[in-house]
Amino acid sequence: MKLLINGFFILMMAFIQPSTKVPDGVKEAFRLGSAKILSQYMEEKIALTLPDVDDIFSIQEAQKKLSAFFFSNKPIAFTIQFEGGKDANQYAIGILKTVNGEYRVNLLLRSNKISQLRIEKD
């Protein structure tokens, strides 16, 4: 009986996994400081905020701005502090540790594509 109950809970956990997780590729892109990988997860237009930038950019423009940011702020670590969402909309708040200090990262995704990205000094 105990085995049956444990099996039931394990089966339920497999089906209850939240579908509102930020894609692992996005997290890995931040860990590596790869604007190229990150750009694969962007919508055609993205609202991008960096310490010296705040505007809406095409994927190519955003990739250039992020490349410059990562060049000046080599990542050491990236951790997600909170993530959630509903349906196809996801959001996440993370901490990006760089050689120049910590940055708060706010992500807004629609259908696993980044529509808004904010990287601000923590």
C-alpha positions, -999 to 999 in steps of 0.1 A, spaced: 0 0 0 28 24 9 45 16 -24 13 24 -43 9 58 -25 46 67 -31 42 57 -68 11 79 -71 29 109 -57 59 104 -79 36 101 -109 17 133 -99 49 153 -95 59 143 -131 27 158 -144 26 189 -121 60 203 -133 54 240 -140 55 250 -177 64 285 -168 102 280 -164 126 302 -182 144 281 -209 177 266 -197 194 282 -228 186 317 -215 201 309 -181 232 294 -198 236 324 -220 239 346 -189 263 323 -172 285 324 -203 280 360 -211 269 351 -246 248 377 -264 247 354 -294 230 325 -275 207 350 -257 196 365 -291 182 331 -302 156 336 -275 146 371 -283 114 384 -300 119 405 -332 118 437 -311 130 437 -275 128 463 -248 163 464 -234 176 483 -204 213 483 -195 232 507 -173 237 531 -202 209 520 -226 171 520 -224 152 516 -256 135 491 -280 159 473 -303 159 447 -331 175 414 -323 208 424 -340 210 458 -322 202 442 -289 229 415 -295 255 442 -301 245 461 -270 246 430 -249 279 419 -264 294 452 -253 279 449 -218 292 413 -214 326 424 -227 329 451 -200 312 429 -173 325 394 -176 300 371 -159 311 350 -129 277 334 -121 240 337 -128 212 325 -105 175 328 -109 159 342 -76 123 339 -87 104 328 -118 68 322 -126 41 330 -151 9 319 -166 1 303 -199 27 314 -225 40 343 -204 69 339 -181 90 362 -159 121 358 -139 143 378 -116 179 369 -113 213 380 -101 242 383 -125 276 383 -107 303 399 -128 339 410 -123 325 445 -118 298 436 -93 263 423 -91 234 432 -115 197 425 -111 182 408 -142 145 411 -150 132 390 -178 98 389 -195 91 362 -220 62 354 -243 61 319 -257 97 314 -246 109 345 -264 123 375 -245 102 406 -250 118 427 -222 152 425 -205 165 447 -178 200 445 -164 205 470 -136 232 475 -110 222 458 -78 
